[in-house]
Amino acid sequence: MTEETKPTNYIGTYTHYVGISFNNAYRAYFFGVNDIPLEKGDKVVVETIRGIELGFVACELIPIEKYHSELPLKPILRKATDVDAKLYENNLKDAQIALEICKTEVKKLNLNMNLISCEYTLDKAKIIFAYVADDRVDFRELLKVLASKLHTRIELRQIGSRDKAKLVGGIGMCGLPLCCATFLNEFDNISINRAKNQMLAINIPKLSGHCGKLLCCLKFEDDVYTDLKLMFPDLGSKVFIDKVEYTVTQINVISKTVTLQNSEDLLVLSLEDFKKQTGYKRKDFKKKTNNNTGNNNANNEEN
């Protein structure tokens, strides 16, 4: 780790840190805290890059000695009072009204943008609209109209399809909350080659997530498949069993089987039986790794 990326030492600045979620979302962000007794579910007031916000304690307090992230820790300002909680609830209602106002004005101005959400900061110093659009939108006239109606600082933030899924949330095909809405901090490029490496049927609709892009989870097991496939022969390779030539037509890293075929016969062998009968040995790891690195560099473009 270089000096530039060395984590900041917060010992002496805070005694603990804790995860804070916003709008009851799954994902939490860490904040530093001193001498404030907090329990999971408590409401707190914090200062974020967007302004003053009310958040919810998502976990138990953690000693500051265990904080090793490079991300800076901002402080928890205070435990939320009844006034803060009431203001928060009112802001949620006012945000829905503001969203409808904005949608009406967008329609009047015939702007090609799809509004996704609207949020006030706790002190109502700013209102943030998130929207999706295919192209850049000239919303100068929209800002003038909204400023005259809402009387606060206005931020219009364009987001991509993945950010939309992260913001809206949902349930994935696995039955769990979306990864992007829970723990993913950034989006990696996902190539169709990852699906091919895992020997999945190339069915784009089934391999796509809520955002319409390839599933982020295609990355999670990709390295495991790459390593497991080193134990198997390459598809199309020729082997001999009892002096009879066969072609490797299929491998299955889950069931650990190898399918062999020639013009007269078809064999499905366990990997262990295949090794015993053919004398096959695991591929050279360094050679395979170098080849994969070249492929990955050439196929980093996202679908």
N, C-alpha and C positions, 0 to 999 in steps of 0.2 A: 504494500500500500504506500503510495507516495505521500509526501507531506501535504500536497494540495488536497488530497482526498481523505486525510486523516480525520476521524470523527472528533467533534468538539467535546471537550471534557466539561460536563455540566455539574460535576461534584462541587458543592459549595454554592452553586446557583440555585439548584433545586434539590429537594430530598427524594422526590419520587417522580415518576412519569406515568401517564395513563392514557388509554385509548378513548377517543371521543368520536361518536358518530353523530351525523346531522340528519334531520328529517327522518329519524328512525331507519336510516339506510344500514345495509349490512357492513359496509366498510368503515373502519375506524382510523383516525389520525392521532398521532401521539402529541401530547402537550405536557409541559413541565408543571409541577405543583409543589407548593411549600405550605405545610401546616394547615391544610384544608382537609378535614376528614371526609372522604368520599367513598361511596359504595356504588356498586353496579346499578344503573338505572337512574342515578341522581342527575338532575339538570344543572348545568354549569354555563357560565358566560365566558366566552373566549374571544380573542382577537385573531382573525384569519386574514389572508391576503385580500379577502373581499370586504372585510369590515368586522364589526361586532356581531357575533352570532351566538345563538343558544344551541348547546349540544347536549348529548346524553352520554354519561359514563358507560363505556362498553365492557370494561373489565376491572379487576381489582387493581389497586395501586401497586406499582412495580418499583423496587429500589433503583435509584438513578445510576448506581454502579453497573447495572445490567444493560444500560443503554449504549449501544455500539454503532448506531446508524450515523450516516454522514448528513442526514437531513436535520436542519436546525429545529430546536424545540422552542415553541412560543409558550408563554405562560397562560395558565387558567386564571382569569381575572377574579372570579368569585363564584360562589355557589349561587345558583339562580334563586331569586326571591319570588314570592307570589306575584308581585308586580311584573317581573320579567316573564313569568310563565303566562300571565294574562296577555301581556303584550305580544308574546310569541303566537298565541292562539289567534289573536286579532289580526296579526300580520298574515297568517295563513289564509284567513278569509279574504282580507284585502288583496292578497296576491292573486286569488282566483278572479276577483272583480277586475283587477288590472290586466290580467291575461285576456279576459273577454273584451276589454276596451282595446287592447293592442290588436287582437284578432280582427275586430271590426275595422280599425284604421288600416290594417294591412290589406284587407279586402277592398276598402275604398280606394286605396292608392294602387291597387292591382300589383302588389309586390309578390314576386315568386319566392316565398319563404314559408316554411312550415314551423309554427311556434310549438315548442315542446314543453317548456315549463317557465315558471315565473316565481321569483323569491325576493322578499324584502330582507335586508339586514335587520337585526333586532332593533336598532335605533331609527330605522327607516331612513337612514342617510342615503341609501342606495337601493335601487331595484334592478334585478338582473333577469333579463329574458334570454332563454336559450332557444336557438332555432336551427333548423336544417335547411340548406339550400344547395342546389346543384351548382350555381354560379355565385359570383360576388354580387351583393345586393346594395344598391344605393338607398340607404334609409335615412338620409339627412332630413327629408320632409317629415318622415315618420317620427324622428326624434323631436322635432319642433312641436308636433301635435301632442305627443305624449308628455312632453315637458309642461305644456300648458294645462294638461288635465291631471297629471300625477304630482307635480310640484316637488320633485326630488331628483337626485342624480340618477341617470338611466344608463344601463350597460346592456348592449345587445351583443350576445356572444354566439358566433356561428360554431356549430359542432359537427363532427362527422358521424357517419352511421354507427361506428363502434362506440363513440362517446354517447350517442343517443341511447343505445342499448344499456350502457353503463349507468346512465342517468335514470332511465325509466325502470330498469331492472326486469326481472322475470324469472321463469323456471326453464332450465335447459332440458334437452332430451334425456339427460341422465336422471332427471327428477329433483335436482338440487338447484339452488339459486345460481344465477349466472356468475361465472368466475370473474368477469369484468366488474360486476357490481359488488363483489365481496373482497377479493384479495389481490387482483392484478393491479400493479402500479403503472405499468406501461404496456403498450401493445407491440408485440414482435411481428415481423413479417412472416406470414405463413404461406409456404409454397405448396402447390399440389404435389410436389415431390415427397412431402412428408406423408401424404396419404398413400402414395405408391410404395414408399419404403415400408409402411405398415400393412401392405398388401390388402388395402381396402378397395371395395368396388368404387370406381370413379363415378359416383352419382352426386353431382354438385349440390342439388337441393338438400340431400341428406347429410352432406358434409358441411353445410353452411349453418351459421348460427342466426340468432335473432336479428343481427345487424346486416345479414345478407353476405357477409364475408366468410371465408373458411374458418372453421371452428378453432379457437385458440388452443383447445385441449389437444389438437393434433400434435402440438409441440411436446406435451408432457411426457409421452411414452416413446417419442421418436428415438431418443438416444438408447433406450432399452432395446428396442427392436433392432437398431443398428448393431448393438453388441451381440444380441442373441443370434442374429443371422450370420455372424462370423462362425458359428458352430455348424452351419449348414452348407451344403454344396450350392454352387450357383445354378440357377435355372438354365436349362439347356445344355448343361455339362454332361459328358459321357462317362459312364462307369461300367465296370465289368463285374458280374456275379456268376460264379461257376462258368467262366469263359464265355458268358453271354452278354452282349452289349445292351445297355439300357440308357435312356435319356431321362435326366431329372426334369419332370414336368410340373411338380408342385412341392412346396414345403409349407409346413405349418408350425410356427414357433410356439404356439400355445399348446397344441397336443404333442409337439415334438415328433412329428412324422415326416417322412419323405416319400413322395410318390414317384415311381419309376415306370417307364413305359417303353415298349418297342412295338414292332409291327405285329407281334404274336401274343404279347403278355403285358399285364399291368400288375405292379407290385406296390403295396403300401406298407412300408417298414417303419418301425420306431427308429429314432435317431441312433440309439445304441446298437440295434441290429444292423443298421446301415453301416455304421463305423466298423463293426466286427466283420461284416461280409465284404467290404470294399477297402478296408484299411484307411479310410478317410480320416484326415486330421484337421483340427481347427485352423482357419485361415490366419495368416500373419496379421496381427493386430495393427502394427505400425503402417503396413502397406495399405490396409483397408481404411485406416483413419485418414491417411493422406489423400486417398481417392475420394473419400466422403467430403473432406474439406474443400477439395476442388469443386465438387458438385454443388456443395452448399453455397460457395462463393458465386457460382454461376447461376444459382437458382434462388436468389434472395428476393426476387421480385414477387410482391404479394399479388394473389389472384384477385 
